[in-house]
Amino acid sequence: MNIENNQISSEEHQLLEGRLKFYQFLQLLLRMPITIKIFNEIKEKGYIEGLREFDQSGQMVHDFFYSENLEESIQMARQDFFGLFVGPEALLAPPWESVYRSKEKALFDFPTFEVRDLYSQYGLEVKKKEHHHDEADDHIVYELEFMLQLIERSIGEHDSDKRKSLLKGQQRMLKEHLLKWVPRFSTDIQNHGTSKLFIGLGALVNDFISFDDQLVEDLLRSQDQPENRLSEC
């Protein structure tokens, strides 16, 4: 008789919570230009704790949140956000996977449809808003949102097979998508950013994605080594 303990371990729970927090932090900074409200939210929620573990990239982002001239630092970061990701001039760091992976460097190419299919496999889709232009599914914010959603589900999932499926979905997003374009995206942010926040963030995004890929591999391996099992007697 085999009895497996499907409860998530406290160590795994802590790792998932830490990953969730970091993805929330990255998504918040890449979703919209920073404001005093967002700045305070990031500090209050403790998102910057542990940043210095990522060496120079984390240290630079950490230092931004302790800038002496806060108003000037935020203004520079906002200018960077628009110049890198929004326009109106040619974008210096386009936030879509298709731009980096398609031959034409155009939106709505094959990565858009690949990630849309991956979202669908986990019951997710990009909601279109009335009177708004359609945003491509392979925008960095949506790909980070996919990771967030699956991590949140993993935390609350007590069935080990379902938890493993959720981890495999995260691994697919990392290996089939994020790791294939984020390094170049990050380099563009570092090369064209002028604020301490985005020069640091460019390196930090890449550092974290690489780190998380290894972490997900470790978590998947641990799923194949169940504890608290009673063998047949």
N, C-alpha and C positions, 0 to 999 in steps of 0.2 A: 504494500500500500504506500503510495507516494502522496504526501501532503505538502503543498507549497504555501509559503507565506506570501500572499500577493500584496501586502501592505508596503507602501513605499518607505524606504529606510529614511531615518532622520538625516543622514549624510546626503542622500540623493535629493531629498526635499530641499535642503539648504542650497545645494548646487543649482537646482532648478529655480529657486527664488532669486539667487544671485544673477543667473543668466537673464531671467525675466526683467529684473531691475535695470540691467545694463542695456538690454534691447529697448526698453522704454526710454532710457536716457538718450540713446542714439537717435531713436525715431523722433523724439521731441525736438532735438536740435536740427534735424534734417527736414522736418515737416513744415516749419514756418520760421520766419525771421524772429530772432530772440527779442523779447521785451523785458521790461522790469518785472512784470508778473511771472513770466516764464523763468527768468533768472532766479527769482525768490522761490518759486516752486521747486526748482532743481536743488537748491540749497536745503530747503526745508525737508524734502523727501530723502535727503542723504544720498542722492545720485552720484555725488562726486567722491564719496568715500571709496577708498581703494584705487583711485585713478592712478596714483603714483606707482602702483605695482607694474604699470605698463611703461615704466622708464620715462624717456624724454617726451613721448607723445602724451602720456597721461599727465605728466608734470606740467606741460604747457597748458593743457585744458584746465587742470586744477588751478593754475596760477591766474587764469582768466577770471575765475570766480572770486578771486581775492585782489582784483585790480584796484589800485589806488584811485584812478580816475574812472569810476564806473560808467558814467554817462558817455564819455568818449569811447571807451572800450566796447560798449554795447552798440554805439553808432557805427563803429568800424566793422563790427561783426554783422550788422544788418546790411551794410553796403556789400560786404562779401557775399552774403546769402543771395542777394539779387543778382550780383554779377556772375556768381558761379552757377546758380540753378534756375533763375527766373528770366532774366533779361531786363530791359528790352533789347540790349545788344546781343551779339552772338554769345551763347552760353560757354563759359570757361570750363565747366565740369557738368555736362548734361547728366541728370540723375536717372537715366533709363538704360537698362541693360542692352536693349537693341542697338543703341548708338555705338556701343563698344564692341558688339559681337557680330553685327550684320555687315555684309560687304558694302552696302550703300550707306552705312552709318545713319540709318533712318529710323524713325519711330515705327511702331507697329509691325516689326519684322518677326521672324520666327521665335525669338525668346518671349515675346509678348504672349503668343499662343501656347507655348510650352508651360509658362508659369500659370496661365489661366487654367490649363488642364490640371496642373498640380493642385491649385486652389480647389478646383471642383472635386477632386478625389477626396478632399477633407471637408467637403460641404461648405466651402467658402467662395465668395465672388466679390469683385469690385463693384460696388453700387454706383450706378450712374445717377447724377443729379440733374433735375430739370433746369433748363436755361444755363447749364454750365457745359463747357467743352469736355469731351470724354478724355480722361487721363488714361494713359497706357497702363496696362496691368503690371508691367515690369519696372515701374517706378521704384526707386530704392525704398521709399516709405511703405509701399504695399508689400514688398518682399520682407521687410523687417516686421511688418504687421503679421504676416503669415507665421514667422518664427514666434512672435509673441502669443498668437492664438494657440499654437500647438504646445508651447511651453505651459501656458495656463491650463490647458486640458490635461497635460501630463501630471501636473501637480495634484489635480483633483481625481485622477484616474486610479482606481484600486485593482483593476484587472491588468495583470502583467503583460498579457498578449496585446491588449489595446495600447498600453503604455509604450510597448516596443514599437508598435505601428506608428505611433506619434513621433517617436524618436527617429524612426526611419524617414518619415516625412521631413523632419528638420535636417537630417543628413542629406537628403536629396536636394533640398533648397540650397544648402551650403555647397555641396560638391558640383551640382549640375548648373548652378546659377551664380550665387554670390561670389564664390571663389574664382569664377571665370571672368568676372568683370570688375569687381570691387578694387583689386589692386591698381588697375589703371585709373579708375574713378578717383581713388584716394590720392594717386600721384598728381592728377590734375588739380585736386583741391589744394594740395601742398604747394604746387608750383604757381598757382594763380591766386591763392588766398593771401591777404595782407594782414589780417587780424590774428592775434594770438590764438583765439578760439578755433578758427578754421584751419590754420596751419597745423595746430596740434590735433584737431579732430580728424583731418585727412589721414594722418598716420595712425591715429587711434582706431578708426573704423577698420582699417586693414589688419592691424595687430589683433584686434578682438575677434574678427571673423576667422582668422587662422587659428587662434587659441580655442575658439568655440568648436571648430571642426574637430580638433583633437579631443576636446571634452565630450562631445557627442559620441565619438568612437568609443571612448572609455565607458560611457554610460550604457551603450549598447552591449559592450562586452560583459558588463556587470549583470545585464538582464539574462545572459546565458549561463550565469553561475548562481542559480537560486540558493538562498540560504534557508535554514530551518526546514530542511526536507527530511522526512522519516522514510527510510527505505523499506521495501517489502520484507517481511520476516516469515 
